[in-house]
Amino acid sequence: MTGPSYFHTSSVDGITAPLHYRTFRRIWLASLLSNLGILIQGVGAAWAMTEMTSSADKVALVQTALLLPVMLIAMPAGAIADMYDRRIVALVALSIALCGATALTAVDWLGFTTPDLLLVLCFVVGSGMALVGPAWQSSVSEQVPTETLPAAIALNGISYNIARSFGPAVGGVIVASAGAVLAFAINALLYLPLITALFLWKRVPKPSRLPREHLSRAIVSGVRYITNSPSIKVVIARTMITGVVGSAIHALMPLVARALLHGGAQMYGIMLGAFGVGAVIGVLNIGQLRKRMSSEAAIRACTLSMSGAIAAVALSREPILTATALVLAGAVWTIMWTLFNIGMQLSAPRWVAGRSLAAWQASFSGGLAIGSWGWGRLTDVVGVQVTLLLSAALMLLLPLVGRWLRMPRTDERGEDAELLADPKVRLPLTYRSGPLVVEIEYRVASDKARAFHSVMQDVQLYRQRNGAYGWSIARDIADPELWTERYHCPTWLDYLRQRNRWTQSERALEHKAAAFHVGPEPVRVRRMLERPFGSLRRNEEGPNRAPNEF
C-alpha cells in the first residue's frame, strides 16, 4: 500500500527516519509480516486450484476473487476511512480477513475444499483487505511528523515489495512440502501481529467543526469530486487500461510454471519471487527516474519494456531466462503503478483522500480482475503462449493512449487552504436549511471578457467537485461588463462544507477570477435561501420566519 508521490527521498537516513517513531515502527514491521502472509496464501490458493481443476479460467479466477472486492467496495471503504476512526476501521477490516483465512484453513484441513468454495473464501479475505486499504494509506500522516511523511510512505511501498520478493518463493516451498493448508494457516497467524500493533496505537482523533457526513452522502461527494476532476479521471482510466492489458502475466503465472517450464509449486514460487525482486529494484530507483523523465515519458518507456518482458516469458523454456524477464517485468510494472499513484495523490485534497485512493484502488484491482478473467478464458481456447504474446502486443500499443489521456503534472501537491469563518447571516438557519443559491457579481472590462470566461470554466469544475450544482455564468445584455456566477448547494451545511474544502490552488484560482473585477465596489456575493411555492410555514412564528421574508 503505497503513497509514492514522495519517492524523492534518496538517503538511507531519510528513508529510515520514520522507524524512529514507535507506533509507525510497530505497524510497519507487522504489515511486512501481514503482506508476507497474504502472498503465501496467494501461492497456496492458486496452486490448490490447479490441483482441483485443469481449467485456466478457474485458475485465473483466484486472482479475480482476491482483487474484485477492491473494485466493488472501494468507494464505501474510502468514505468510511474519511468519516470514522481509521484505527477502528482497520481493526474491523483485518478481523474480517482473519475470519476468511481461518475458515479457508479449516475447510482445506478437513478436505472439504472445492473450486467454488475456494473462490468464495478468497473473496472474503479480499473484502477485508479492500476495506483496510484506504484507512491504512490515509492514516500514515497521523503516525509520523510531517517532515518524515515522504519517507514513511516510501517505506510502506518497500514493505510490500520486500514481502513480494520472498513471499511467493517461501509459499512455493511451503506448498510443495506441506500442502496449501499450511500456507492458509500461516496467513491467518500473520494477521495477528498487525492487529496487535493497531490495538496498541493510541490514536487521538481530531474532531471536525462540522457534523460528519452520512455514508451515502460521503460516497456521493467522493464520486462527484472524481467526476469533476479531469486529472483524477485520466489517472483512473490509464490505471484500468494498463491493468486489463498487463494482468495476463499475473493471472497465468501458475500455468507458466507448469505448462511452459514444466515445474511445480516451488518453480511457481521462484518465478513470483523473481517478479518481486524486480519490484524492489524498481521502487528503489523511481526517484532517479522521476528526476530524468516526466511521468508520461516514464510510463511509456515502462509499457514498452513490459511488452518485451511478457513476450520473453511467452517464448522462453528456460527458468533462468524466464526469471530474468520477470525481474524486468516486476521493475517496470511497479514503476508504472507508483507513477499512477503519484498522479492520484497529488490530484486529491486531504478531505477526499480516502475516497480518491479507493477509486484508484478500484480501477487498479478492477483492471486486474477483469483482465485476469478475460485472459484465462482466452487461454482455454488458444493456450498460454499465444495469450501472453497477445498481451505483449497490446502492451506495445499502450503508449498511444497517452496521446489522448496524458498524465497530469506532479510537481507539487495541492495543500488544503485555511478554513474560512462562517458567513454572517440574519435569517435563522439550521444545517438542513436549503437549497441555497449563491450569486457572485463581477464587473469585467470588455477586452478581458474572453480571458475571464476561460478562467471561470476552471472555477466551475472546482465549485462542482466541492459540492455545488446547477452552476452557470451569465453576462448582462444591458450592461456587458456585468457578469453573474450562480450555483446551488443542497443545504446550508453543504455550503459550509463547500467553502472549507478548497485547496490552496483552488483559492488561488478564486483570487485570479476576482482579479478581473474592476470598479470602486468589491465583488458582490449574495447567498439566498430558495423557497419553492408552498414551502413557507403557515405559522407566522415558525423558525423559518424572518423580518425580511413575506
Secondary structure, DSSP 8 states (H G I E B T S, - for coil): ---GGGTT--SHHHHHGGGGSHHHHHHHHHHHHHHHHHHHHHHHHHHHHHHH---HHHHHHHHHHHHHHHHHHHHHHHHHHHHS-HHHHHHHHHHHHHHHHHHHHHHHHTT---HHHHHHHHHHHHHHHHHHHHHHHHHGGGTS-GGGHHHHHHHHHHHHHHHHHHHHHHHHHHHHHH-HHHHHHHHHHHHHHHHHHHHH--------SS----HHHHHHHHHHHHHT-HHHHHHHHHHHHHHHHHTHHHHTHHHIIIIIS---HHHHHHHHHHHHHHHHHHHHHHHHHHHHS-HHHHHHHHHHHHHHHHHHHHH--SHHHHHHHHHHHHHHHHHHHHHHHHHHHTTS-GGGHHHHHHHHHHHHHHHHHHHHHHHHHHHHHH-HHHHHHHHHHHHHHGGGGGGTS-----S----B---------SS---TT---EEEEEEEEB-GGGHHHHHHHHHHHHHHHHHTT-EEEEEEE-SSSTTEEEEEEEESSHHHHHHHHT--BHHHHHHHHHHHTTB-SSS--EEEEEE---TT-S-S-TTSTT--TT--
